[in-house]
Amino acid sequence: MSTPYLTRRSQLETYFDRTAVEAWSRLTSDAPVSKIRATVRAGRDTMRATLLDWMPEDLTGKRLLDAGCGTGALAVEAARRGAEVVAIDVSPTLIGLARERLPAISGPGSVEFRVGDMLDPWLGRFDHIVAMDSLIHYQAPDIVRALAELSLRTDASLLFTVAPRTALLTLMHAAGKLFPKADRAPAIVPVTEGGLRRRIARESALKRFAVGRTRRVNSGFYLSNAFELSKVASSHPRPQPELRHLRMRVEDGNEGGRLP
């Protein structure tokens, strides 16, 4: 990936692993939080439910990557549906919290928490990849490049969220400066839906995917836009054995092996 992506990833690691650990620990738990952060918590709950709803209810036998898993709430719910989940985050501290909070999973599902880069090809192939609020800090070109890399390892659907470019989000950015400096996240980068769709359409690695459902979740100080990329069936299916054998017989009956 590009240098801007690597630079921002390093900033995110510093923020989530050192700067605002306590704030994110409380936000992702049942602990009391301020009214502002309560709206963020509610918005994240709604977004997580949306992304889970976009996948099959029964995920038994499916492999899922929770890319930028944080403390693991989505990963746990997917495992409860039977999925074999690999949940990865750049923050060792958040992964530590996720492991501490991991409940017993009844049934065939499982969760493996890892520290690292969500784009690491060694993570293997997946039926579904979910990147909830893990791409919102990146510029549009880096978002699409990340999606392209993830798509190479996705067999069914790729679900992700971005920060929509709206006047409301600009206002929230300004209001966010009222937070203590230690609690501020690296800047969110708003993108337009139209611009993102055009970039996705131009990306050759994403030609096998179609943009499906979208949903914007607006809950106080939480504003995020979900997208579904679904893998489409190949437009060039392999010849059926009967047709292939028929072609061979016709060719055998023509001089030079060519069809008339």
C-alpha positions in Angstrom: 0.0 0.0 0.0 1.0 3.7 -0.4 2.9 5.7 2.1 -0.2 7.8 3.2 -1.9 4.5 4.1 1.0 3.3 6.2 1.4 6.7 7.9 -2.3 6.9 8.8 -2.2 3.3 10.0 0.7 4.2 12.4 -1.3 7.1 13.7 -4.3 4.9 14.4 -2.1 2.4 16.2 -0.8 5.2 18.4 -4.3 6.6 19.1 -6.1 3.4 19.9 -3.1 1.7 21.6 -1.8 4.6 23.8 -3.8 7.8 23.6 -7.4 7.0 24.1 -7.4 3.5 25.6 -9.6 4.3 28.5 -12.2 6.2 26.4 -12.5 3.4 23.9 -12.6 0.8 26.7 -15.7 2.6 28.2 -17.3 3.3 24.8 -17.2 -0.3 23.8 -18.6 -1.6 27.2 -21.7 -1.0 29.2 -20.0 1.6 31.4 -21.7 5.0 31.7 -20.5 7.6 29.2 -21.3 11.2 28.3 -24.4 12.0 26.3 -22.3 12.7 23.3 -20.5 9.4 23.5 -23.8 7.6 24.2 -24.9 8.7 20.7 -21.7 7.3 19.2 -22.3 4.0 21.1 -25.9 3.8 19.8 -24.8 4.6 16.3 -22.1 1.9 16.3 -24.6 -0.6 17.7 -27.0 0.2 14.8 -24.2 0.0 12.2 -23.0 -3.3 13.6 -26.5 -4.8 13.4 -26.9 -3.6 9.8 -23.7 -5.3 8.6 -24.6 -8.5 10.4 -28.1 -8.4 8.8 -26.4 -8.2 5.4 -24.9 -11.6 5.9 -26.6 -15.0 6.1 -28.3 -15.7 9.4 -26.5 -19.1 9.5 -22.8 -18.7 8.9 -21.8 -22.2 9.8 -18.8 -23.3 7.8 -18.1 -19.8 6.6 -14.8 -17.9 7.2 -15.1 -14.3 8.1 -12.5 -11.5 8.5 -13.4 -8.7 11.0 -11.0 -6.1 9.6 -10.3 -3.5 12.3 -12.2 -5.5 14.9 -11.6 -3.2 17.9 -12.8 -5.0 21.0 -14.5 -7.6 19.0 -18.3 -7.1 19.3 -19.1 -7.9 15.7 -16.7 -10.9 15.7 -18.5 -12.4 18.6 -21.9 -12.1 17.0 -20.7 -13.6 13.8 -19.2 -16.5 15.7 -22.5 -17.1 17.5 -24.0 -17.6 14.0 -21.4 -20.3 13.4 -18.7 -18.4 11.5 -15.0 -19.1 11.9 -13.8 -15.5 12.5 -10.4 -14.0 12.2 -10.5 -10.7 14.0 -7.6 -8.3 13.5 -6.6 -4.9 14.7 -3.5 -2.7 14.7 -3.9 -2.1 18.5 -2.5 -4.7 20.8 -4.3 -3.0 23.7 -7.7 -3.3 22.0 -7.0 -6.9 21.1 -6.1 -7.6 24.7 -9.5 -6.2 25.8 -11.2 -8.3 23.1 -9.6 -11.4 24.4 -10.5 -10.6 28.0 -14.2 -10.0 27.0 -14.5 -13.0 24.7 -17.5 -15.0 26.0 -18.0 -18.7 25.6 -19.2 -19.5 22.1 -21.6 -22.4 21.9 -21.9 -24.3 18.6 -19.4 -24.5 15.8 -18.3 -20.8 15.6 -15.0 -19.5 16.8 -13.0 -16.3 17.1 -9.3 -15.9 16.7 -8.0 -12.4 17.7 -4.8 -11.2 16.0 -2.7 -8.0 16.1 -1.6 -6.8 12.7 -2.6 -5.2 9.3 -6.1 -6.1 8.0 -4.5 -6.2 4.5 -2.0 -9.0 5.3 -2.4 -11.6 2.6 -1.2 -14.3 5.0 -4.6 -14.1 6.7 -6.0 -16.3 3.9 -9.3 -16.4 2.1 -12.7 -15.5 3.5 -16.3 -15.9 2.5 -17.1 -12.5 4.0 -15.0 -9.5 5.0 -16.3 -6.7 7.2 -14.5 -3.4 7.7 -16.7 -1.4 10.1 -15.4 2.1 10.6 -11.8 0.9 9.9 -11.5 2.8 6.6 -13.0 6.1 7.7 -9.6 7.7 8.4 -8.2 7.2 4.9 -8.4 9.2 1.7 -10.7 7.8 -1.0 -7.8 6.4 -3.2 -6.4 4.5 -0.3 -9.9 3.2 0.6 -10.4 1.8 -2.9 -6.9 0.3 -3.0 -7.6 -1.4 0.4 -10.9 -2.7 -0.9 -9.1 -4.0 -4.0 -6.6 -5.9 -1.9 -9.3 -7.4 0.3 -11.4 -8.4 -2.7 -8.7 -10.7 -3.9 -9.3 -12.8 -0.8 -13.2 -12.5 -0.7 -15.5 -15.2 -2.1 -18.9 -13.8 -1.3 -19.2 -10.2 0.1 -17.1 -7.3 1.3 -18.9 -5.0 3.7 -17.4 -1.7 4.8 -18.2 1.8 6.0 -17.0 5.3 5.1 -17.6 8.8 6.5 -20.1 10.6 4.2 -19.2 14.1 3.2 -22.0 16.2 4.7 -22.4 19.7 6.2 -23.4 17.9 9.5 -20.2 16.0 9.6 -18.2 19.2 9.1 -20.0 20.7 12.0 -19.3 17.6 14.1 -15.6 17.9 13.3 -15.6 21.4 14.6 -17.5 20.4 17.7 -15.1 17.4 18.2 -12.3 19.9 19.0 -14.1 20.4 22.3 -13.0 16.9 23.4 -9.8 16.7 25.4 -6.9 16.6 23.0 -5.8 13.2 24.4 -9.2 11.7 23.4 -9.3 12.9 19.8 -8.9 10.4 17.0 -6.9 11.0 13.9 -9.1 13.0 11.5 -11.9 11.3 9.8 -11.8 11.7 6.0 -15.3 12.3 4.5 -15.9 11.0 1.0 -18.9 11.4 -1.4 -20.9 8.3 -2.3 -20.8 9.2 -6.0 -17.1 9.7 -6.0 -16.5 6.5 -4.2 -18.7 4.6 -6.6 -16.8 6.0 -9.6 -13.5 5.0 -8.1 -14.8 1.5 -7.4 -16.0 1.2 -11.0 -12.6 2.1 -12.3 -10.7 -0.3 -10.1 -9.9 -3.4 -12.2 -9.6 -5.7 -9.1 -13.2 -4.8 -8.2 -14.7 -5.7 -11.6 -15.9 -9.0 -10.1 -17.9 -7.1 -7.5 -21.1 -5.1 -7.6 -22.2 -2.4 -5.2 -25.3 -3.6 -3.5 -27.1 -2.3 -0.4 -26.1 1.0 1.2 -27.3 2.5 4.5 -26.4 5.7 6.3 -26.5 5.6 10.1 -26.9 9.0 11.8 -27.0 9.0 15.6 -25.9 12.3 17.2 -22.2 12.4 16.9 -22.0 9.2 14.9 -22.4 9.4 11.1 -21.3 6.6 8.9 -22.3 5.1 5.5 -22.3 1.3 4.9 -21.7 -0.3 1.6 -22.1 -3.9 0.4 -19.9 -5.2 -2.4 -21.1 -8.6 -3.6 -19.1 -11.0 -5.8 -20.9 -11.5 -9.1 -21.0 -14.8 -11.1 -18.6 -15.0 -14.0 -20.1 -14.0 -17.3 -18.0 -16.6 -19.1 -19.0 -20.0 -17.6 -16.9 -23.0 -18.5 -18.3 -25.1 -21.4 -20.5 -28.0 -20.4 -18.8 -31.4 -21.0 -21.5 -32.3 -23.6 -20.8 -29.2 -25.7 -17.0 -29.7 -25.4 -17.2 -33.3 -26.6 -19.5 -32.2 -29.5 -17.0 -29.6 -30.6 -14.2 -32.2 -30.5 -16.3 -34.5 -32.8 -17.0 -31.7 -35.3 -13.4 -30.7 -35.4 -12.3 -34.3 -35.9 -14.5 -34.4 -39.0 -13.0 -31.4 -40.7 -9.7 -31.2 -42.6 -7.1 -29.2 -40.7 -9.1 -29.4 -37.5 -11.0 -26.1 -38.2 -14.7 -25.5 -38.1 -16.2 -24.6 -41.5 
